């Protein structure tokens, strides 16, 4: 379904406890024009998947990023945010 929303700019998924790495990388990762992304409570997202996702070229257009309670976000993920998200004006982790 997300493939049909390729021009989507804002996405908010609250309480995404059941989201998997595959859903993040293949689903949300296919959205190239995101400027605002909220993923709350992504407990099942691994540090590796978050880091891979945050290093994608499409992350350069992100202005708002909310990863609250994505408990596996680690230093590599934060480095990805710092390196790729150069337009970021709001960050919540």
Secondary structure, DSSP 4 states (H G I P E B T S, - for coil): -GGGGTT--EEEE-S-TT--HHIIIIIGGG--S-SEEEE---TT--HHHHHHHHTSGGGGG-SEEE-TT-TT--HHHHHHHHHH-TT--EEE-
